[in-house]
Amino acid sequence: MHNRTLRRLLASCAMTAVLSASSLHACGAELVVIVSARSPVASLRADQVADIFLGQAGTFPDGAEAVALDQRIGSALRDEFYARVTSKTPALLKAYWTKMIFTGRGQPPKEAGDSAAVRRMVADNPALIGYIDKAALDPSVKAVLMVR
C-alpha cells in the first residue's frame, strides 16, 4: 500500500473512532437499568441484562418473568445502552433481530418514547425491565445495573 493511501486509511479510521466515541456520550446521560420497586430483583449483571434484551432469557435469575422494554429506535440512550451492554451497533442489532424474527426464535422488545415513559411502564409492571437516564429515577423503580 502506498504511504499516501495508508495515511488516508488511518485518518479515516481515526475519524470513525472519534465520531463513534462522541456519539455514545452525545446525550451526556448516565444510564441505569431499572425494574419496578415492587420487583424482588435487587441487582443484575450486564450479561444477564443483555440476555433479556436480546431475547435469550425470558426470566430474571429468581425465575420470575422478565420482559424487556426499549427506548425508541434512533434514540441516543438506546444506542448507548446496546453498545455498552451487548456490544452491538444499531446496524448489528437490526441484523440480529432480522435473523431472530426470520428464524422464529424471537421478537424485539416493545418500545416506549423516552425515559419517563419507560419508568412509568416499568413501575406499573414488575415483569418489565428497562433502561433510563439516571436523572429520571424516582422511588417507583429501582436501579439494578449502572451502565458504564
Protein Blocks (a to p, Z undefined) as FASTA:
>chain_A
ZZklmmmmmmmmmmmmmmmmmmmmmnopacdddddfkbmbfbdcfklmmmmmnopacbdf
kopacddddddehiaklmmmmmmmnopafklmmmmmmmmmmnopaccddddfblmlmmmm
mmmmmkbccdddfklgcfkbccfbdcZZ
